[in-house]
Amino acid sequence: MRFVVTGAGGQVGAEVVGLLERQTRHEVVGLDHHGLDIGDRDAVEQILGRVLPEAVVHCGAWTDVDGCEADPERAWRDNALAVRHVAVAASRIGAHVVHVSTDYVFGGAKAEPYHEWDAVAPQSVYGSSKAGGELELQRHATSWTLVRTAWVFGRRGRNFVDSIVARARAAEPLRVVDDQRGSPTYAPDLAEALVRLAIGRHQGVFHVTNQGSCTWHRFAEEIVAAAGIDPAGPIERISSSELGRPASRPANSVLDNVALRLLGLPLLRDYHDALACRLGGGLGGTG
Ligand SMILES: NC(=O)c1ccc[n+]([C@@H]2O[C@H](COP(=O)([O-])OP(=O)(O)OC[C@H]3O[C@@H](n4cnc5c(N)ncnc54)[C@H](OP(=O)(O)O)[C@@H]3O)[C@@H](O)[C@H]2O)c1
């Protein structure tokens, strides 16, 4: 199969491209931000019309959650309208679109994990713009998979695991929020699921995260332990309001992977196993 991957310079996009390059039966054209501005309608039409992929894995997005609060226009352009461009262009050539969305479309007040049929209630510009992208996909793509994932940590790029390891190694005091709960998700594991869903042209909404959940504080403790670092002191628990970030985050955004489970598709392994693999330098392989 021939694939186009947008956002190929990012945590998830780079893993999807790498995975497809290793699977030599597939062809892949990976487009980073420089190679394709997803907010440029004509450029999206031209590239998809030229490459004629059978599937587009759309990983490009503006993921700076606090930055989106300061520049909503850019958020709407890159996270909502861009999905319209990809969906329309893919439909014209009969390509399936796998689009990546976020747990931050949910409000966070639910006590239990969110399933695929829960109503969205975004609390931030980023979450709203991603919810807009979900609507665009469903309105304009003829063949589509909408994947919501969460708390992504990859092998490259800015992510929570690397930043905790670096600060713990530098013996910096660590203060981490303890009132947000989610499911950490390893980018190589997610990439495998995205490719599987694309090949199967699975239609509909799927929650795809590693199994298990924790708070950021608990995750930080587990990262330090798994990395074998003796921190300068205990990791301090703080609240989201103490941290005072511009964008509000959901208190609970654990995603139940109901659709995968009921369709008998493989669930991603427990996030502890993925974390051990990440810190041990391993590549991946989902359970
Ligand atoms: N990271 C998470 O925790 C998380 C959680 C839930 C869902 N997601 C979703 O997962 C997907 C992949 O995220 P990620 O973690 O891989 O984020 P990432 O590392 O920030 O990758 C996103 C990529 O999109 C590119 N991009 C931004 N604006 C663009 C534009 N106008 N045209 C083309 N490319 C553009 C970025 O390039 P530049 O950096 O050069 O701008 C970046 O390489 C996104 O849809 C995101 O919303 C992520």
The ligand as an ORCA input file, in Angstrom:
! r2SCAN-3c Opt
* xyz 0 1
  N       1.723     14.732     22.248
  C       0.667     14.317     22.926
  O       0.714     14.120     24.148
  C      -0.640     14.069     22.215
  C      -1.740     13.637     22.958
  C      -2.944     13.405     22.301
  C      -3.040     13.566     20.928
  N      -1.956     14.006     20.234
  C      -2.121     14.196     18.783
  O      -1.232     13.317     18.132
  C      -0.822     13.882     16.884
  C       0.690     13.832     16.775
  O       1.228     14.580     17.862
  P       2.767     14.498     18.273
  O       2.829     14.125     19.700
  O       3.530     13.721     17.259
  O       3.101     16.056     18.173
  P       4.379     16.785     17.578
  O       5.608     16.048     17.953
  O       4.214     18.221     17.927
  O       4.157     16.593     16.005
  C       3.264     17.365     15.270
  C       3.972     17.767     13.993
  O       3.077     18.560     13.213
  C       3.852     19.584     12.614
  N       3.034     20.739     12.239
  C       2.572     21.741     13.015
  N       1.899     22.631     12.271
  C       1.973     22.181     10.993
  C       1.505     22.688      9.740
  N       0.807     23.837      9.655
  N       1.773     21.978      8.627
  C       2.470     20.820      8.687
  N       2.949     20.298      9.835
  C       2.692     20.967     10.967
  C       4.892     19.951     13.650
  O       5.991     20.556     13.009
  P       6.789     21.782     13.722
  O       7.120     21.307     15.094
  O       7.926     21.982     12.807
  O       5.802     22.918     13.730
  C       5.231     18.603     14.263
  O       6.347     18.010     13.644
  C      -1.412     15.303     16.860
  O      -2.603     15.298     16.110
  C      -1.750     15.574     18.311
  O      -2.817     16.485     18.435
  C      -0.756     14.232     20.832
*
